[in-house]
Amino acid sequence: MDFIPESFVQRVKTFVSRYAAACILCACVIVFAVTDTSLISLRSIRDVFSNAAPLLISSAATALCLFAGYIDLSAGSAAVFAGIIAGSFVQASETAGRFFPSLPPIPFFIVIPAVLLLFFVVGACNGFIIKKFFVPPWAATLGTGLLLSALSRVYLYDQDISQKVLEGFTKGYTFFGAGYIGASPVYSIPFAVIFSIAVFALLLIVIKTFFPVFNLPVLHKEVPLLWPAYPKDFTLKETMFLYGITASLFALSGIMISARAGSASAVSGLEFQIRPLIVCFIASLSLFGGRGNWTALVASVLIFCAFTYAADFIGINRFVSLCICAVIFLASLLTDIRARRRHAL
């Protein structure tokens, strides 16, 4: 292989080492496609992009936290609770057993911003507690997550503790999650995809303009970024904004998922929390901050969604694929900690 420049070989080795998890998932998708060639279709591509839309928003929020050296363990519960609150106000008039039977359906374009503002305040309170009282981020957000999880059940359940599911949403709210622009469901562009791209672009503009300290580079830099100093170097305003925007983005993700599913219930927020973390580790972000780029994050969202969709398409049990993702998560976490130790020496 003397005809291949050594620098090229080194770059390939570095790339594979940095994005090993992404390479493994890509290989799995290729194997699945060879196993069942019907997987390769326009419908499958459309479904993957539809699944990726809400995950892109929550993963971007997680990436902002990780890049700054923080973590938010309440975000998953915020996503679930936001879907419940929004769903309770947008049930159609003809729906039986409405959550608010005496209240007419409120337009979704009023409900969604109001819920996002509510959770921005919740997240800002997280940032205030962390910065003002020097509470470790994991402890403060874990407590908030438990509180939100409990409140979602208090809000949804009445004296009868049986499981209650909100269904029968208005057409506008359903279109927000499952609508499309085009002639047919297959030959069309999902509205959620367009919306998530717009939100992602707006997020980048806001972060770069007002809070550049949190902004990830667009592409990977050849010179590795050093881990930043302890998050105490961030101001109170910056910390409150970071956690506020994280909570509101997760809330938006939860609303999009409930609108697409056509239902909302007090499910566990663990999967909402873990999936964006897995995506961020696939994108080679670090638990200790200061590493990662937006391009790798977007690619990792698509790769992860392609893997989960392909695994489900060929008949692999959903929980088996979840176990595979958990192994990737643990392996990436251990690799990250090991790299941190080498860097500290």
NURO-982339 format. One record per residue: residue in one letter; x, y, z of N, C-alpha, C in turn. Coordinates in pm, whole numbers, plus 32768, in hexadecimal, padded with zeros to 4 digits. Example, Ala and Ser with C-alpha at 12.3 -4.5 7.8 and 13.67 -1.06 7.14 Angstrom:
BEGIN
a85277DC7830C84CE7E3E830C85287EB6830C/s85057F1F82C485577F9682CA850A80038313/
//
This chain:
BEGIN
m80527F8880008000800080008056807E8000/d80CD80757FC1812880E77FBE80EF815B7F6C/f8090813A7F11805981A47EBC7FF581FB7F08/i7FCD81D47F817F7182237FD27FC2827D802F/p7FB082FF802B7FFD835980827FE883368115/e8054833C8160804D831A81EE7FEF83788239/s7FEE83F682117F97845782537F0484318243/f7EE083FC81CC7E5683D281B47E31835D820E/v7E8B82FC821A7E738287826F7E6182B38300/q7EB48312832B7EAB834383B47E27838B83CD/r7DFB83D883697D7B841E83787D0783BC8381/v7D0E835083317CA582EB83367CA382A783BF/k7D19828583F37D21824684777CE982A284E3/t7D0C832184DA7CDB8381853C7C44838F8535/f7C0F839484BA7B7F83A284A67B35832884DE/v7B6482B184BD7B23823684EC7B2B822D8584/s7B9C825585BC7BAB8253864D7B4B82B48690/r7B3E832A86577AEA839286937A5683708685/y7A308337861479A3831A85FA798D828385E9/a79C78236864379BD81A4863B792C81768647/a78E181B186A47856818986B8780381A4863B/a7819821685FC77D08238858177F181D68512/c787081B08508789A815084A1785880C884B7/i784F809D85357810801C8555777C801F8530/l7737808A855276A98094853276928099849B/c76E880DF845476DE80E283C176EF80578386/a774E800C83BC77647F83838D76E97F2C83A8/c76AA7F40841C76317EF4843C75C07F1583DB/v75B07F9483BA75477FBD835B755F7F7D82D3/i75DC7F7882A875FD7F3A822775DC7EA58228/v75FC7E62829775DD7DD382A475467DBE82A1/f74FC7E1382E8746A7E0882EA74317E1C825E/a74687E7C821474377E98818C74527E24812E/v74C47DE1814074E47D6C80EE74887CF88113/t74697CEC819474117C8181C373847C91818A/d73537D0C818772CC7D26815272D57DA080F7/t72DC7D87807572F07DF4801572797E54800D/s72047E28803D71907E83803C71A27EF7809D/l72077EED80F272257F5B814E724E7FD98102/i728F7FC4808F72BF8035803F724B80697FEB/s720780CD801C719581067FD4718281977FFD/l713581DF7FAE711A826B7FCB70CB827A804D/r7071821C80667022822080E1707C8213815C/s70DD81B78154713881A481C5718A822281E0/i71BB825F8175720A82DA818571B4834781C5/r71388351819670DE83B681CE70C4839C8262/d70AD831E8286709282FB8311710A8318836A/v718282FD833871FB83188386720783AE83A2/f71EF83FF833E71F684918351718884C183B0/s7112848383AA70A684A7840570CB84878495/n7107841184A9713383EB852F71A384458562/a71F584748504726984C5852B724385538551/a71CF8582852471AB860F853A71A9863785CD/p715985F48623715B861B86B171DE85F986F6/l7220858E86CA729F85678709730C85CE86EC/l7309860C8677736B86738657736286E786BA/i72E8870E86DC72D4877F87377306875E87C3/s72E086E887F8730C86C3887E73A286A78882/s73D98670881774698655881374B986D7880F/a7486873B87C874C987BD87C474CC87FB884F/a745E87EE8899745A8822892174BE87DA897B/t74C48755896E7523870789BE75B2872B8999/a75CC874189187653876488EC768087E98927/l762588498930764888CA896C767488B889FD/c762888658A47764A884C8AD376D188068ADF/l76E4879D8A92776087508A9C77D987A38A73/f77CB87F38A0B783B884589DD786588A98A48/a780588D88A97782289398B01785388F58B81/g785388708B84787E882A8BFC780F88118C60/y779388288C37771F88128C8D76D587938C61/i766C87718CAC761187058C85758987238CC0/d751F86FC8C7A749687128CA8744E868C8CAB/l743886598D2473F585D88D35735E85E78D48/s732B86618D3D729B86778D48725986888CC0/a72A9868C8C56727486AC8BD2721186448BA0/g722B85C58BB971CF855C8B8C714685698BCB/s714385858C4E70C385998C93707D86168C61/a70CB867C8C3D709086F68C05704C86D98B80/a708986838B2E704E86608AAD6FC886198ABE/v6FC285BC8B1E6F4785718B366EDA85CE8B6A/f6EFC86208BCE6E9A86798C0C6E6786E08BA8/a6EC087128B526E9787748AED6E3187388A8C/g6E4886BC8A636DE986798A0B6D6186698A4C/i6D60864E8ACF6CE2863D8B176C9886C28B23/i6CE1872A8B4B6CA087AD8B5C6C6887DF8AD7/a6CB987D98A6E6C8A880789EB6C1387B489BB/g6C1C873189CB6BB086D9899E6B2D86F189E6/s6B34871A8A646AB9872F8AB16A6A87A88A81/f6AAA88058A3C6A66887E8A0E6A3F887B897B/v6A6B881689326A50881388A169FA879B8879/q69AF876188D7695486F588B368DD872D8867/a68B686E987FD6846871787AA67C4871587F9/s6765876887CF66E587758818669786F28819/e66A286A487AD6655862787A3669885B287EB/t670C85C5882667538559886A670C853688EC/a66F384B5890066B38488897C6717848A89EF/g66E784AF8A65673C84B08ADB67AA85188AD4/r678A858F8AA467EE85F98A996824861E8B23/f68A186488B2668E1866C8BA568A086E88BE2/f6883874B8B8D683B87C28BB867B987CA8B69/p674F87848B9666D4877C8B47668E88028B33/s669D885E8B91665788DF8B8666AA89498B3E/l672389268B17677C89868AD5678689658A41/p676F89C589EA677C89A9895A680E89918936/p6827894888C968B2892F88A168FB89B38886/i697389BE88BB69C48A3588A66A1E8A1D882D/p6A2C8A7D87D36A818A6A875D6B0E8A3F8783/f6B4489E287366BC789AB87596C358A158752/f6C248A7A86FB6C8B8AE186F06C8C8B408768/i6C2A8B3387BF6C2B8B7C883F6C5E8B2188AE/v6C308AA488AC6C558A4689166CEB8A298915/i6D228A0C88A06DAF89E288996E0F8A4E88CB/p6E068ACC889D6E608B3388D46E4F8B46896B/a6DD18B3B899C6DBA8B4D8A2C6DFF8ADE8A7C/v6DF58A638A4B6E3689F38A906ECE8A018A8B/l6F028A2B8A196F938A3D8A0C6FC48AAA8A6B/l6F788B158A796F9D8B808AD66F9D8B4D8B66/l6F388AFC8B866F308AC28C0C6FAC8A708C2C/f6FD68A1D8BCE704989C78BE970CE8A128BDD/f70CF8A808B9571468AD68B98715B8B0C8C25/v70ED8B328C6670F68B628CF071258AF38D4D/v70F08A798D38711B8A078D8A71B189EF8D79/g71E089F08CFD726E89DC8CE572C38A4C8D1F/a72928AC88D1172DC8B3A8D4972E88B2E8DE1/c72808AF88E2172878AE08EB272F48A7A8ED2/n73008A148E7E736D89B48E8E73F489FB8E8A/g74078A4F8E2574848A998E18749D8AF48E8E/f74338B338EC074418B8C8F34746F8B3F8FAF/i74328ACB8FC774578A7A903B74E78A4B9030/i750D8A1F8FB9759589EB8FA475FD8A588FB9/k75E28ACD8F8276468B398F8776458B84900B/k75CF8B9F903F75C48BF390B675E78BA79135/f75C18B28913B75D58ADB91B676408A6F91A7/f76868A70913676F78A15911F76CF8982912E/v765689629100762888D79102765E88919086/p76948818909376C587D0901B765587C18FB4/p767287D68F35760987D08ECE75BB874D8ECF/w760186DC8EE275BA865C8EDE755786538F51/a757A86888FC67522867F903A74A886D9902A/a74C087558FFF745087B48FEF73EE87848F85/t742287598F1373C987308EA5738786A98EC0/l73CA86528F09738C85D28F2E731485EB8F89/g732486468FE972B486699040724286A88FF4/t726187018F9871FA87408F4671B486DA8EEE/g7202867B8EB971C786128E67716485BC8EB4/l718885998F2E712C854B8F8270AE859B8FA0/l70BE861D8FB9704B86738FD46FEF867B8F5A/l7029868F8EE56FD886988E6A6F9286148E4C/s6FD785A58E666F9A85228E4F6F22850D8EAB/a6F3085378F296EC1852A8F876E4F85878F62/l6E7086028F3B6E0986638F176DBC86388E9A/s6DFF85F68E3D6DBA85C78DC56D4E85618DE8/r6D6885108E4C6D0584AD8E786C9684EE8ECA/v6CBA854E8F1D6C5585978F696BF985E38F09/y6C32861D8EA16BE5866A8E406B8786118DEF/l6BB7859A8DCA6B6B85458D6E6B0684EE8DB4/y6B2784BE8E2A6ACE84618E6F6A6E84AE8ECA/d69F684748EDA699A84A98F3D699A84488FB3/q692B843B8FFB692783E0906D693983509041/d691283328FC7692A82AD8F9069B982A98F5B/i6A0C82528F946A9A82508F716AB781FB8EF6/s6A4E81D08EB06A6481838E366AA481DC8DCC/q6AEB819C8D706B3281E78D086AD082348CB0/k6AEF82B38C9A6A9C83078C466AED83368BCF/v6AB3832C8B596AF783548ADE6AA783C28A9B/l6AEA842D8A766AA9849A8A2F6AAB847D899A/e6A378481895B6A2C846488CB69C984C6888C/g69B584B688096953850887C3697A859987B7/f69F285B487876A22863D877A69E486818700/t69ED870486FE69BA8751868C6A0E8736860F/k69D58755859C6A1C873B851E6A9C878E8513/g6A98880985446B0E885E853E6B8188278590/y6B6287F686076BC987BE865D6C00873C8622/t6BA786EB85EA6BD3866F85AA6C2B868B8531/f6C0786F284E36C588716846F6CE48743849B/f6CEB8785850E6D6C87B385416DCE873F8554/g6D9A86CA857B6DF2865885926DF785F58520/a6D8685E484D96D7E857B84736D5A85AE83E9/g6D4B863083D96D24866683586D96866382F3/y6D73867A82766DD88678820D6DB186DB81A0/i6E14870081516DFF875A80E06E1F870D8061/g6DB986F080116DCC86A27F996D4D865F7F6D/a6D5786107F026CE185D27EC66CB0855A7F15/s6D0C85107F556CE784977F9D6D4684858013/p6D23842D80736D7B841880E56E0883EB80BF/v6E1583A380506E9A837180286EE883DC7FDD/y6EA884167F776EEB847C7F256ECF85067F60/s6F0B851E7FD36EF2859C801A6F6485B8807B/i6F61862F80B36FC3865681196F788667819D/p6F9A861D82056F56862C82866F6786BA82BC/f6EFA86F082F06F00877783296F61877D839E/a6F67871183ED6FC0870E84627052871E843A/v707686E883C5710086F48396712187858375/i70C687C6832D70DB8854830B70E288A88389/f7088888C83E6708388DA8462710188C684B6/s712F884A84C271A6882E85147222886F84D8/i722D88708453729E88B28412729B8948842D/a72238982842772158A118443723A8A3184D4/v720C89DE8531722D89F385BE72C389E385D6/f72FE897F8597738E896885A673DE89DF8571/a73B78A1284FC73FC8A8684C373EB8B01851B/l73728B15854F73598B8785A873AC8B7B8628/l73B78B01865B74078AEA86D374998B1186BC/l74CF8AE7864A755B8B08862A756F8B9F8621/i750F8BE485E5751B8C7585D775178CBA8660/v74B98C8F86B474AB8CCC873975278CB2878E/i75578C35878C75CC8C1387DD76478C5F87AD/k765C8C61872B76D38CA386F576CF8D3A870B/t76578D74870A764A8E05871776528E3487A8/f760A8DEF880075FE8E21888976508DD288F0/f76668D5088D776AF8CFE893877188CA988F0/p777A8CE788B077DE8C9B886478328C3E88BA/v78338C53893E78828BFD8995784F8B6D8992/f77CF8B59896F77948AD4896C77948A9688E0/n77C08AE0887C77AF8AB287F278188A4A87CA/l77EA89DA87947843897487617877899F86D8/p78EF897486B1791D8990862878C9894185C4/v78C38973854A7875892F84E278BA88AE84B8/l793E88B284AA798D883D848579F5882184EF/h7A2787A684ED7A908781854D7B1087CD852F/k7B5087FD85987BCF884285877C4187E08595/e7CA887F485447D1B879A85497D6187A185D0/v7D668819860A7DA08827868F7D33880886F4/p7D44879F87467CDB877887A47CBB87E98805/l7C3B87FD881D7C128862887D7C2F8831890A/l7C63888A895C7C7D886789E77BFA886B8A33/w7BF0881A8A997B7A88208AED7B7688A78B31/p7B0388E78B387AFE896C8B747B1289658C0B/a7B2389D98C467B2F89DE8CD77AAA89B48D15/y7AAB89A48D997A31897C8DDE79C189DD8DBC/p794689AE8DAE78D98A058D8278C28A818DD9/k79078A8D8E4B78F68B048E9D79208B828E51/d796D8B738DE579998BE68D9779278C258D48/f78B78BDE8D3678458C178CF177F68C718D50/t77BA8CDA8D1A776D8D368D6C76E58CFA8D8F/l76A18D398DEE761C8D0C8E1475BC8D148D9E/k75C58D818D52756E8D938CDE75858D258C77/e76048D058C5D76248C9E8BFA75F38C158C28/t76058BF78CA875DA8B748CDB75438B678CD8/m74FD8BD08CFE746A8BCC8CFB74378BBF8C6C/f74758C068C0F744C8BFA8B8374658B6D8B4F/l74D98B358B6F74FB8AAF8B3E74948A498B6B/y74728A498BEB741289E78C1C73848A098BF0/g73668A898BDF72E38AAF8BAD72CD8A7F8B1F/i73308A958AC973238A6B8A3D732489D38A32/t736E898F8A89737088FD8A8772E788C48AAA/a72AB88F88B16722788C78B3F71BD88E48AD6/s71C0895B8A9B715A897D8A37716B892C89B7/l71E6890F898F71FC88BC891871CE882D892F/f71E887F789A671B7877189C6711E877189CC/a70E487DD8A01705287E78A04701987E78977/l705A8830891D702E88318891703A87A78853/s70A58761887170B686D9883E7047867D8871/g7026868888F16FBA863789296F33865688EB/i6F1A86D588D06E9D86FE88906E9586C58802/m6F0286CB87B86F04869687306EEA85FF872F/i6F2485B9878F6F12852787956E82850587B8/s6E47854B88196DBC852E883F6D5C855387CE/a6D7985C087866D2385E787166D29858086A6/r6D9F854A868E6DAE84E686246D6C8462864D/a6D7A843C86CD6D3F83BF86FC6CA883CA870B/g6C748443871C6BE58455872E6BB7843887BB/s6C15843188196BF2841588A46C61844788FF/a6C3D8457897E6C9E848089E36C7C843C8A66/s6CE184098AAA6CCC83C68B2B6D4783DB8B82/a6D3883BB8C026DA583D08C626E07835B8C5D/v6E4B834C8BEE6EAF82E28BE06F3183118C21/s6F8D82B58C30700F82D88C68705B83328C09/g70A083948C4170EF83EF8BEF717B83BC8BD4/l719983408C017222830D8BF4724D83028B63/e71F582CB8B0E721B82BB8A81722A83438A3C/f71D483A38A6071E3842B8A2B726A84668A52/q729B843D8AC8731A84728AFA7391842D8ABB/i738983A98AAD73FC835A8A847418836589EE/r73B08368899C73C6836B890A741B83E188DD/p73FE845C8909745784CB88E274E584BC8917/l74F38483898F7579846C89C575C68409896E/i7582839E894375C3833C88EB75EF837F8869/v759883D0883175BA841787B57634847087CA/c763884B5883A76AA850F8855772C84C18864/f7727844E88A477A083FD88B177C983C2882A/i7767839D87D87787836F875077CE83DE8703/a77A4845B871B77E184CF86D9786584F88719/s789584A98778791784C187B87918853C8811/l78A58560884B78A685C788B178D785898934/s790585DE898C793E85AD8A0978E785D38A80/l78E285798AE1789B85968B5D78DC86078BAA/f795A86238B8A79A786898BD279AC870E8B87/g796887178B17795C87958ACF79CE87B28A70/g79BA881A8A1E7A22884D89C77A3F87FF894A/r79EC879E89267A08874D88B0798787318864/g7992872E87DE791E8710878C790987788720/n78B5875986BF789387B886567807879A8622/w77CA880085E7773F87F485BB772D87918549/t778C878C84EE77808732847B777A86A184A7/a77D2867B850377D285F28537775285D48582/l771B863885C7769F86238612762C860485B4/v761C8654854B75AF863D84EB75BD85B484A8/a763785928481764F850F8442762F849E84A3/s765284B08522763A8447858675A5843485A0/v755884A0859C74C7849485AA748D843D853B/l74B7845684C074858409844E74B383788455/i75308361847D756582D98487751A828B84F2/f750582CA856574C0828685D37430826585AC/c73EA82C3856E736082AB85457359824184D7/a73BA8241847D73BE81DB841473D281518450/f7428814884B5744080C784F673C38094853D/t738480E8858F730D80BB85D9729A8099857A/y728B80E7850F722080CA84AF723C80488464/a72B88035843972DC7FBC83EE72CE7F408445/a72F87F4C84C372ED7ED9851E725B7EB38533/d72057F16854371767EFB8553713A7EC684D1/f716A7EF6845F71357ECF83DD714C7E3B83C1/i71C17E0883E571DF7D7B83C771AF7D1E8435/g716F7D55849D71317D01850271807CED8581/i71E97D39859572347D2F861371E17D6F8682/n71D87D2B86F2718C7D5F876371BC7DEA8788/r715E7E4287A371817ECD87C371DD7ED6883C/f71C57E80889D72177E85891772A27E4A8900/v72AD7DF1889D73327DBE887A73867E2E883E/s734A7E7C87E273937EED87A873B27F558812/l73587F62887573727FBF88E373E87F8F8937/c73F37F0B894874677ED3899074E87EF08944/i74E47EE488C0755A7F02886E75827F948880/c751F7FEB8880753B807A889375748094891E/a7541804A89827575805B8A0B760680318A14/v762A7FC489CF76B67F9789CD770E8001898B/i76DF8039891D772A80A488D9773A811C8935/f76D1813C897E76D681AC89DD774081958A48/l773F811E8A8477A080FF8AED782E80FC8AB7/a784080BF8A4178C680B98A0678FA814589E6/s78A2819A89B078CB8223899078EC82718A0F/l789F82598A7878B8829D8AF7793E82748B32/l795C81F38B3079DC81C38B647A5081F98B12/t7A3F81FC8A8E7AA882338A377ABE82C78A54/d7A51830E8A6C7A5B839D8A8A7AA683B48B0D/i7A8683668B737AC983748BF57B5D83518BE9/r7B7A82EB8B9C7C0682C38B897C5483328B42/a7C16836E8ADC7C5783DC8A957C6C84538AF1/r7C0D846C8B487C1984DB8BA87C9084C38C05/r7CA184498C327D11842A8C8C7D96843C8C45/r7D9D840F8BC77E1984218B7B7E3784B58B68/h7DCE85038B517DE185928B3B7E1285D68BBB/a7DE485A58C2F7E0785E48CAE7E9685C48CD8/l7ECE85558CA47F55852D8CCD7FC085848C8B/
//
